[in-house]
Amino acid sequence: MSAALPPRTDSLGLARPKTASVAPVAADAVTIPDLATLPLQQLTSMRQAGEEILTCYRVLKKSGLNLVGEVLRDSLNAGQTFYELDHYPPDDVYDTDSHAQYYYHAHRSEVGEHGHFHAFLRPKGMPAGVAPIEYTATDPWPQGDEALSHLIAIAMDAYGYPTGLFTVNRWVTAEAWYPAEQVILMLDHFVIDHAFPSWPVNRWISAMFVLYRPHIEALLLHRDRMIWDWAERHPGQDVFEDRVLDLTSFLPISVEEMVAELDRLIAIKA
Protein backbone atom coordinates (compact mmCIF):
# COMPACT_ATOMS: atom_id res chain seq x y z
CA MET A 1 0.00 0.00 0.00
CA SER A 2 1.39 3.40 -0.97
CA ALA A 3 2.40 5.83 1.73
CA ALA A 4 0.80 9.27 1.75
CA LEU A 5 2.98 12.07 0.42
CA PRO A 6 4.18 14.91 2.65
CA PRO A 7 2.01 18.05 2.57
CA ARG A 8 4.63 20.26 0.90
CA THR A 9 3.60 21.52 -2.55
CA ASP A 10 5.65 22.53 -5.57
CA SER A 11 5.01 24.65 -8.67
CA LEU A 12 2.53 22.07 -9.95
CA GLY A 13 0.54 22.51 -6.77
CA LEU A 14 1.14 18.84 -5.97
CA ALA A 15 2.55 17.12 -2.94
CA ARG A 16 6.14 16.12 -3.61
CA PRO A 17 7.01 12.40 -3.45
CA LYS A 18 9.21 11.29 -0.58
CA THR A 19 12.59 9.68 -1.12
CA ALA A 20 12.45 6.23 -2.69
CA SER A 21 13.18 3.34 -0.36
CA VAL A 22 15.75 2.01 -2.82
CA ALA A 23 18.22 4.57 -4.14
CA PRO A 24 18.86 4.16 -7.88
CA VAL A 25 22.21 2.85 -9.01
CA ALA A 26 24.09 5.35 -11.16
CA ALA A 27 24.35 3.85 -14.62
CA ASP A 28 27.56 4.15 -16.61
CA ALA A 29 27.65 6.98 -19.11
CA VAL A 30 25.60 6.36 -22.24
CA THR A 31 27.18 7.23 -25.58
CA ILE A 32 25.23 10.10 -27.11
CA PRO A 33 24.33 9.39 -30.74
CA ASP A 34 26.06 11.48 -33.42
CA LEU A 35 23.05 13.10 -35.09
CA ALA A 36 25.24 14.44 -37.90
CA THR A 37 25.49 10.89 -39.27
CA LEU A 38 21.73 10.50 -39.66
CA PRO A 39 20.08 10.92 -43.08
CA LEU A 40 18.27 14.17 -43.81
CA GLN A 41 14.91 12.38 -43.95
CA GLN A 42 15.23 11.14 -40.37
CA LEU A 43 16.46 14.50 -39.14
CA THR A 44 13.46 16.14 -40.77
CA SER A 45 11.06 13.66 -39.16
CA MET A 46 12.67 14.29 -35.79
CA ARG A 47 12.36 18.05 -36.30
CA GLN A 48 8.67 17.68 -37.13
CA ALA A 49 8.20 15.70 -33.94
CA GLY A 50 9.99 18.47 -32.05
CA GLU A 51 7.55 21.00 -33.50
CA GLU A 52 4.65 18.80 -32.39
CA ILE A 53 6.05 18.75 -28.86
CA LEU A 54 6.51 22.51 -28.78
CA THR A 55 2.96 22.95 -30.02
CA CYS A 56 1.69 20.77 -27.16
CA TYR A 57 3.61 22.97 -24.72
CA ARG A 58 2.16 26.11 -26.29
CA VAL A 59 -1.50 25.11 -26.23
CA LEU A 60 -1.26 23.87 -22.64
CA LYS A 61 0.58 26.96 -21.45
CA LYS A 62 -2.09 29.24 -22.95
CA SER A 63 -4.56 27.71 -20.51
CA GLY A 64 -2.15 27.63 -17.57
CA LEU A 65 -1.75 23.86 -17.88
CA ASN A 66 1.14 21.42 -18.26
CA LEU A 67 1.73 17.79 -19.19
CA VAL A 68 1.91 16.34 -15.69
CA GLY A 69 -1.02 18.36 -14.40
CA GLU A 70 -3.13 16.98 -17.25
CA VAL A 71 -2.40 13.38 -16.29
CA LEU A 72 -3.14 14.01 -12.60
CA ARG A 73 -6.12 16.32 -13.15
CA ASP A 74 -9.00 13.87 -12.74
CA SER A 75 -7.58 12.35 -9.57
CA LEU A 76 -6.82 15.69 -7.96
CA ASN A 77 -10.14 17.22 -9.00
CA ALA A 78 -11.82 14.29 -7.26
CA GLY A 79 -10.07 15.32 -4.07
CA GLN A 80 -7.69 12.37 -4.05
CA THR A 81 -4.22 12.59 -2.52
CA PHE A 82 -1.24 12.19 -4.82
CA TYR A 83 0.43 8.98 -3.62
CA GLU A 84 3.91 7.91 -4.57
CA LEU A 85 4.11 4.76 -6.71
CA ASP A 86 0.40 4.87 -7.60
CA HIS A 87 -0.37 4.94 -11.33
CA TYR A 88 -1.85 8.09 -12.89
CA PRO A 89 -4.36 7.78 -14.36
CA PRO A 90 -5.32 4.84 -12.10
CA ASP A 91 -5.90 2.31 -14.91
CA ASP A 92 -3.07 3.59 -17.13
CA VAL A 93 -3.49 4.98 -20.65
CA TYR A 94 -3.97 2.32 -23.31
CA ASP A 95 -4.54 2.45 -27.06
CA THR A 96 -6.59 -0.55 -28.21
CA ASP A 97 -5.32 -0.20 -31.79
CA SER A 98 -1.57 0.14 -31.23
CA HIS A 99 -1.55 -1.66 -27.85
CA ALA A 100 0.74 1.06 -26.52
CA GLN A 101 0.40 1.89 -22.83
CA TYR A 102 1.76 4.41 -20.35
CA TYR A 103 1.32 5.79 -16.85
CA TYR A 104 2.83 8.48 -14.64
CA HIS A 105 4.05 8.04 -11.09
CA ALA A 106 6.56 9.41 -8.60
CA HIS A 107 9.19 7.96 -6.28
CA ARG A 108 12.54 9.49 -7.25
CA SER A 109 12.51 12.97 -5.70
CA GLU A 110 16.05 12.39 -4.42
CA VAL A 111 17.34 12.72 -8.00
CA GLY A 112 15.43 15.93 -8.68
CA GLU A 113 12.37 14.47 -10.40
CA HIS A 114 8.78 15.35 -9.81
CA GLY A 115 7.91 11.97 -11.34
CA HIS A 116 8.17 10.07 -14.60
CA PHE A 117 6.22 8.39 -17.37
CA HIS A 118 6.68 4.69 -18.07
CA ALA A 119 5.89 3.66 -21.66
CA PHE A 120 5.14 0.07 -22.73
CA LEU A 121 4.03 -2.03 -25.66
CA ARG A 122 1.83 -5.11 -25.27
CA PRO A 123 2.35 -8.27 -27.38
CA LYS A 124 -0.62 -7.65 -29.68
CA GLY A 125 1.09 -4.47 -30.89
CA MET A 126 4.56 -5.93 -31.30
CA PRO A 127 6.16 -6.74 -34.66
CA ALA A 128 6.19 -10.38 -35.73
CA GLY A 129 8.97 -12.60 -34.50
CA VAL A 130 9.80 -10.93 -31.18
CA ALA A 131 9.80 -12.95 -27.95
CA PRO A 132 11.10 -12.63 -24.38
CA ILE A 133 14.52 -14.11 -23.74
CA GLU A 134 14.91 -17.66 -22.42
CA TYR A 135 15.82 -17.22 -18.77
CA THR A 136 15.33 -19.19 -15.54
CA ALA A 137 13.64 -16.51 -13.46
CA THR A 138 13.22 -16.64 -9.68
CA ASP A 139 10.06 -14.54 -9.96
CA PRO A 140 7.56 -15.52 -12.72
CA TRP A 141 7.44 -13.19 -15.69
CA PRO A 142 4.09 -12.18 -17.21
CA GLN A 143 2.75 -14.44 -19.96
CA GLY A 144 0.50 -14.07 -22.99
CA ASP A 145 -0.96 -10.60 -23.53
CA GLU A 146 0.45 -9.57 -20.15
CA ALA A 147 4.02 -10.08 -21.42
CA LEU A 148 4.48 -6.39 -22.11
CA SER A 149 7.80 -4.68 -22.79
CA HIS A 150 8.96 -1.48 -21.12
CA LEU A 151 10.24 0.84 -23.83
CA ILE A 152 11.47 3.95 -22.00
CA ALA A 153 10.82 6.17 -18.99
CA ILE A 154 10.63 9.97 -19.24
CA ALA A 155 11.67 11.99 -16.18
CA MET A 156 9.69 15.19 -15.53
CA ASP A 157 10.45 18.29 -13.48
CA ALA A 158 8.18 20.22 -11.13
CA TYR A 159 7.01 22.43 -14.00
CA GLY A 160 5.79 19.50 -16.08
CA TYR A 161 8.63 19.37 -18.63
CA PRO A 162 10.85 16.39 -19.54
CA THR A 163 14.38 16.37 -18.18
CA GLY A 164 15.68 12.89 -18.95
CA LEU A 165 15.18 9.49 -20.54
CA PHE A 166 16.04 6.28 -18.72
CA THR A 167 15.65 2.50 -18.65
CA VAL A 168 15.19 0.24 -15.65
CA ASN A 169 15.65 -3.32 -14.49
CA ARG A 170 12.86 -5.86 -15.01
CA TRP A 171 11.66 -5.95 -11.41
CA VAL A 172 10.88 -2.23 -11.50
CA THR A 173 8.15 -2.59 -14.15
CA ALA A 174 7.22 -6.29 -13.81
CA GLU A 175 7.65 -6.78 -17.55
CA ALA A 176 8.83 -9.67 -19.67
CA TRP A 177 12.41 -9.10 -20.83
CA TYR A 178 12.93 -8.68 -24.56
CA PRO A 179 16.45 -8.11 -25.94
CA ALA A 180 17.28 -4.51 -26.80
CA GLU A 181 17.40 -5.22 -30.54
CA GLN A 182 13.80 -6.41 -30.40
CA VAL A 183 12.63 -3.54 -28.20
CA ILE A 184 14.11 -1.16 -30.78
CA LEU A 185 11.86 -2.78 -33.40
CA MET A 186 8.88 -1.97 -31.16
CA LEU A 187 9.57 1.77 -30.93
CA ASP A 188 7.74 2.70 -34.14
CA HIS A 189 4.64 0.96 -32.78
CA PHE A 190 4.24 3.23 -29.77
CA VAL A 191 1.39 5.60 -30.66
CA ILE A 192 -1.40 6.84 -28.39
CA ASP A 193 -4.10 8.01 -30.79
CA HIS A 194 -6.99 9.09 -28.57
CA ALA A 195 -7.87 11.90 -26.18
CA PHE A 196 -7.83 10.21 -22.74
CA PRO A 197 -6.66 11.61 -20.38
CA SER A 198 -5.40 14.47 -22.53
CA TRP A 199 -5.05 14.94 -26.29
CA PRO A 200 -1.90 17.14 -25.96
CA VAL A 201 -0.21 14.68 -23.57
CA ASN A 202 -0.86 11.74 -25.89
CA ARG A 203 0.46 13.62 -28.91
CA TRP A 204 3.48 14.75 -26.87
CA ILE A 205 4.49 11.30 -25.64
CA SER A 206 4.02 9.78 -29.11
CA ALA A 207 6.21 12.51 -30.63
CA MET A 208 8.92 11.95 -28.00
CA PHE A 209 9.53 8.52 -29.51
CA VAL A 210 10.31 10.14 -32.86
CA LEU A 211 12.32 13.11 -31.62
CA TYR A 212 14.52 10.97 -29.40
CA ARG A 213 14.57 7.74 -31.39
CA PRO A 214 18.40 7.57 -31.69
CA HIS A 215 18.80 8.29 -27.99
CA ILE A 216 16.23 5.67 -26.96
CA GLU A 217 18.03 3.09 -29.09
CA ALA A 218 21.33 3.96 -27.38
CA LEU A 219 19.72 3.71 -23.94
CA LEU A 220 18.24 0.28 -24.68
CA LEU A 221 21.52 -1.11 -25.97
CA HIS A 222 23.31 0.27 -22.92
CA ARG A 223 20.58 -1.27 -20.73
CA ASP A 224 21.42 -4.76 -21.96
CA ARG A 225 25.17 -4.25 -21.63
CA MET A 226 24.73 -3.16 -18.03
CA ILE A 227 22.38 -6.04 -17.19
CA TRP A 228 24.71 -8.74 -18.47
CA ASP A 229 27.80 -7.10 -17.01
CA TRP A 230 26.02 -6.98 -13.65
CA ALA A 231 25.03 -10.65 -13.98
CA GLU A 232 28.64 -11.63 -14.69
CA ARG A 233 29.83 -9.76 -11.60
CA HIS A 234 27.10 -11.30 -9.39
CA PRO A 235 27.07 -15.01 -10.26
CA GLY A 236 24.32 -17.12 -8.74
CA GLN A 237 21.90 -14.18 -8.46
CA ASP A 238 18.86 -13.40 -10.59
CA VAL A 239 20.00 -10.12 -12.12
CA PHE A 240 16.46 -9.19 -13.10
CA GLU A 241 15.30 -9.33 -9.45
CA ASP A 242 18.31 -7.62 -7.86
CA ARG A 243 16.83 -4.65 -5.97
CA VAL A 244 20.23 -2.96 -5.88
CA LEU A 245 20.13 -2.62 -9.67
CA ASP A 246 17.35 -0.14 -10.48
CA LEU A 247 18.46 2.33 -13.15
CA THR A 248 20.19 0.74 -16.14
CA SER A 249 20.77 3.78 -18.38
CA PHE A 250 20.05 7.51 -18.31
CA LEU A 251 20.40 10.57 -20.54
CA PRO A 252 19.48 14.16 -19.65
CA ILE A 253 17.44 15.91 -22.34
CA SER A 254 16.25 19.35 -23.40
CA VAL A 255 13.66 19.50 -26.17
CA GLU A 256 14.51 23.10 -27.01
CA GLU A 257 18.24 22.33 -27.34
CA MET A 258 17.45 19.27 -29.42
CA VAL A 259 15.27 21.25 -31.81
CA ALA A 260 17.96 23.91 -32.17
CA GLU A 261 20.57 21.24 -33.00
CA LEU A 262 18.27 19.66 -35.57
CA ASP A 263 17.74 23.05 -37.21
CA ARG A 264 21.50 23.46 -37.46
CA LEU A 265 22.08 20.00 -38.96
CA ILE A 266 19.18 20.24 -41.40
CA ALA A 267 20.48 23.59 -42.65
CA ILE A 268 23.87 21.97 -43.34
CA LYS A 269 22.48 18.89 -45.09
CA ALA A 270 19.67 20.53 -47.05
LINKATA-V194397 format. One line per field, one symbol per residue. phi: phi as a letter, one per 20 degrees, with the letter a starting at -180 (. if undefined). burial: + if it has 24 or more other ideal C-beta (glycine too) atoms within 12 Angstrom, else -. A space follows every 10 residues. Layout:
phi = ???
burial = ???
This chain:
phi = .fefffffdd femdfffegf fdffeffffe fffeffeffg ffffffffff ffffffgfff ffdmdbffgf fegffffene feefmfecfg dmdcdfeeme bbbdbcacff dneeabeddc cegfdeffne affebeeecg efclfeffdf eadcfcefdn dfcadbdcfg ffdleeedfg fffffegfee bddbdeeagf fffffffffe gdgfffgfff ffgfffgfff ffecfndegf dfffedfdab cfcbffffff ffgfffffef
burial = ----+----+ -+-++++--+ ---++-+--+ --+-+--+-- -++-+++-++ ++++-++--+ ----++++++ +++-++---- -++++++++- -++++--+++ +++++++++- +-++++++++ ++++++---+ -++------- +-----++++ ++++++++-+ ++++++++++ +++-++++++ -++++++-++ ++----++-+ ++++++++++ ++++++++++ +++++++--+ +------+++ ++--++++++ +++-+--++- ++--++----
